[in-house]
Amino acid sequence: MRVVAGERKGMPLKAITGNTTRPTTDKVKESIFNMIGPFFDGGLALDLFAGSGGLGIESLSRGIEQAVFIEKDAKAFQVLQENIKKCRYEDHAELFRIDAKRAVKALLKRDLSFKLVFLDPPYHHKEYYDLVQVLVDNDKVQRDGIILCEHAKEVELPHSFGAYILQRQETYGGTIISVYRCAEEEGE
């Protein structure tokens, strides 16, 4: 695993040992950012179920100003911390070792609005995708923001989360990447 593009291009990232997480491969990561970017001019990203932090770190490397990383697993959180430090993004990252549902509840109390939301929960927990709706309902995603969900083929996500409509879907093996954008933005 490595940072694919941007200011930290080529920087190797440590992977998590064991089978508790599924790191997004470099090939899929590159495809994701070709769909949603590829580069950004500031903004705030949320990497829920961050694992080793590959998606959030990639977004920072490509111009996102700040990223919030949420990861509950202790081993994964330690790797996430190491990767943030290795990439020298300590001043651009907030890391929380907490359950995603509790994290979203805490984020609702803060004056934040995300340009990018990455959601890659354990595939057998479909209810975690409901957190996207909670963020949307509470105006925590910018109007020009992007919501990206990584999920198994067997998991069927809704056509929309409020005003954020499924814009694109790509399949990579057993994984589907679903990209949502605000319908109001498409016409502009």
Backbone torsions as a table, in degrees:
resi	resn	phi	psi	omega
1	MET	NA	141.2	179.7
2	ARG	-151.8	169.4	171.1
3	VAL	-79.5	127.2	-171.4
4	VAL	-80.4	-40.0	-174.9
5	ALA	-150.8	169.4	176.3
6	GLY	94.2	-159.8	-172.8
7	GLU	-67.9	-21.0	178.4
8	ARG	-111.4	22.4	-178.2
9	LYS	-50.3	132.6	177.7
10	GLY	87.0	-10.6	-179.2
11	MET	-64.5	121.1	179.3
12	PRO	-70.8	141.0	177.3
13	LEU	-112.0	140.5	177.6
14	LYS	-74.3	137.3	177.0
15	ALA	-95.6	162.1	179.0
16	ILE	-89.6	130.0	178.2
17	THR	-78.3	153.1	-179.4
18	GLY	94.4	-171.8	-176.2
19	ASN	-119.6	27.0	179.6
20	THR	-80.0	-20.9	179.4
21	THR	-132.6	163.0	175.3
22	ARG	-121.2	98.3	179.7
23	PRO	-64.9	142.1	176.3
24	THR	-71.8	125.0	-177.5
25	THR	-66.5	157.8	179.8
26	ASP	-58.5	-38.7	-179.1
27	LYS	-63.1	-46.0	179.3
28	VAL	-67.3	-40.6	178.7
29	LYS	-59.7	-44.1	178.6
30	GLU	-61.9	-42.4	177.8
31	SER	-63.3	-42.2	179.1
32	ILE	-57.3	-49.5	-176.2
33	PHE	-73.2	-24.2	172.0
34	ASN	-68.7	-31.1	178.5
35	MET	-74.9	-37.9	-170.6
36	ILE	-108.2	-9.3	-172.9
37	GLY	-130.0	-110.4	5.2
38	PRO	-83.4	-15.3	-179.5
39	PHE	-125.4	161.9	-174.9
40	PHE	-131.5	157.0	179.3
41	ASP	-115.5	75.6	-179.4
42	GLY	81.1	-166.7	-179.7
43	GLY	103.7	176.3	-175.5
44	LEU	-121.2	132.9	178.1
45	ALA	-113.1	149.4	174.1
46	LEU	-120.9	121.2	177.8
47	ASP	-112.0	88.8	177.1
48	LEU	-77.4	142.6	-176.5
49	PHE	56.7	52.6	-169.2
50	ALA	-65.8	-26.6	-176.7
51	GLY	59.4	-127.2	-179.9
52	SER	-81.8	-3.1	174.0
53	GLY	91.0	10.5	-174.7
54	GLY	-52.0	-45.8	-177.0
55	LEU	-72.2	-44.3	179.4
56	GLY	-65.7	-41.1	178.7
57	ILE	-65.3	-41.7	178.0
58	GLU	-60.5	-40.4	179.9
59	SER	-66.7	-37.4	175.9
60	LEU	-63.7	-43.5	179.3
61	SER	-61.8	-28.8	-177.4
62	ARG	-96.7	13.8	170.5
63	GLY	114.7	-8.1	174.1
64	ILE	-64.5	138.2	-173.5
65	GLU	-80.0	-41.9	-177.3
66	GLN	-138.5	150.7	176.4
67	ALA	-139.1	141.7	175.5
68	VAL	-108.3	124.6	-177.9
69	PHE	-111.7	129.0	179.0
70	ILE	-118.9	123.1	178.1
71	GLU	-150.5	127.8	-177.1
72	LYS	-88.7	-37.4	-174.4
73	ASP	-67.6	127.9	-175.1
74	ALA	-61.8	-44.8	-179.0
75	LYS	-65.0	-44.6	178.9
76	ALA	-64.0	-39.5	-179.1
77	PHE	-63.3	-39.0	178.2
78	GLN	-63.5	-43.1	177.9
79	VAL	-64.7	-41.5	177.1
80	LEU	-56.7	-48.4	178.9
81	GLN	-58.2	-44.5	180.0
82	GLU	-62.6	-42.6	-179.5
83	ASN	-66.5	-39.4	177.9
84	ILE	-62.6	-44.8	-179.3
85	LYS	-65.5	-45.7	-179.0
86	LYS	-58.8	-38.6	-179.5
87	CYS	-84.4	-0.9	179.5
88	ARG	59.0	45.1	179.0
89	TYR	-111.3	19.7	-178.3
90	GLU	-56.4	-36.5	-178.4
91	ASP	-80.5	-5.3	-177.8
92	HIS	-117.5	8.1	-174.3
93	ALA	-134.0	139.9	169.1
94	GLU	-114.3	125.6	-178.1
95	LEU	-114.9	132.7	179.1
96	PHE	-131.0	124.6	175.4
97	ARG	-95.0	93.1	-172.0
98	ILE	-159.5	156.8	175.2
99	ASP	-64.5	141.6	-175.6
100	ALA	-59.5	-38.2	-179.7
101	LYS	-64.3	-43.6	178.3
102	ARG	-67.5	-37.3	179.6
103	ALA	-62.6	-45.2	-179.8
104	VAL	-62.9	-41.3	177.1
105	LYS	-57.4	-42.9	179.5
106	ALA	-68.4	-39.1	-179.8
107	LEU	-65.4	-30.2	179.6
108	LEU	-63.4	-25.1	-178.5
109	LYS	-83.3	-9.1	-177.4
110	ARG	-101.7	154.0	179.7
111	ASP	-86.8	77.2	-177.4
112	LEU	-129.0	150.7	173.2
113	SER	-143.6	124.1	-172.4
114	PHE	-93.5	136.7	173.9
115	LYS	-82.9	-34.9	178.8
116	LEU	-129.6	134.3	173.3
117	VAL	-126.1	119.5	176.5
118	PHE	-105.6	127.9	179.7
119	LEU	-129.5	111.9	-178.7
120	ASP	-136.3	66.5	-176.2
121	PRO	-77.2	170.6	172.2
122	PRO	-54.6	130.7	-171.8
123	TYR	-58.9	-29.1	-177.7
124	HIS	-83.0	4.6	178.0
125	HIS	-112.8	74.2	-177.2
126	LYS	-60.4	-29.4	-177.4
127	GLU	-63.4	-20.4	179.0
128	TYR	-65.5	-25.6	178.6
129	TYR	-67.7	-18.2	175.7
130	ASP	-64.0	-21.1	178.8
131	LEU	-62.6	-28.7	176.7
132	VAL	-61.3	-45.2	-179.7
133	GLN	-62.1	-39.3	178.3
134	VAL	-61.5	-44.7	179.2
135	LEU	-63.1	-43.5	-179.5
136	VAL	-65.6	-46.7	-178.5
137	ASP	-60.7	-25.4	-177.7
138	ASN	-105.6	21.4	176.6
139	ASP	53.0	43.2	179.3
140	LYS	-99.2	3.3	176.4
141	VAL	-119.6	129.2	179.3
142	GLN	-61.8	153.7	178.2
143	ARG	-59.5	-34.5	177.9
144	ASP	-95.3	15.8	-177.7
145	GLY	-78.1	168.7	-178.5
146	ILE	-128.7	134.2	175.2
147	ILE	-111.8	125.4	-179.3
148	LEU	-121.3	121.3	179.0
149	CYS	-113.7	131.9	174.8
150	GLU	-106.6	127.6	-175.5
151	HIS	-152.6	166.2	178.5
152	ALA	-75.6	156.5	178.2
153	LYS	-56.2	-34.5	-176.8
154	GLU	-72.0	-17.1	-178.1
155	VAL	-91.0	119.0	179.0
156	GLU	-102.1	117.2	179.5
157	LEU	-92.2	159.1	-179.9
158	PRO	-67.3	161.8	178.1
159	HIS	-69.1	-23.7	179.6
160	SER	-152.8	156.5	168.2
161	PHE	-118.1	95.5	-175.5
162	GLY	61.3	-127.5	-178.6
163	ALA	-79.4	-5.9	-178.9
164	TYR	-90.2	111.4	-173.3
165	ILE	-100.1	144.1	174.9
166	LEU	-61.4	112.8	-176.3
167	GLN	-96.9	-34.8	-175.5
168	ARG	-154.2	146.4	178.1
169	GLN	-140.8	129.2	179.2
170	GLU	-127.7	145.2	179.8
171	THR	-110.2	132.8	176.8
172	TYR	-129.7	98.0	-176.6
173	GLY	62.5	-123.1	179.1
174	GLY	-91.1	5.9	-176.6
175	THR	-109.0	139.2	174.4
176	ILE	-116.4	136.2	173.9
177	ILE	-106.4	120.7	178.4
178	SER	-113.6	126.8	-177.6
179	VAL	-113.3	125.9	179.6
180	TYR	-114.3	136.6	174.4
181	ARG	-133.5	156.9	-179.2
182	CYS	-68.6	129.0	-179.0
183	ALA	-60.1	-35.0	-179.7
184	GLU	-64.2	-28.3	-179.0
185	GLU	-77.5	-29.6	-176.1
186	GLU	-61.9	-33.3	-177.6
187	GLY	-79.3	-12.7	-176.2
188	GLU	-86.2	NA	NA
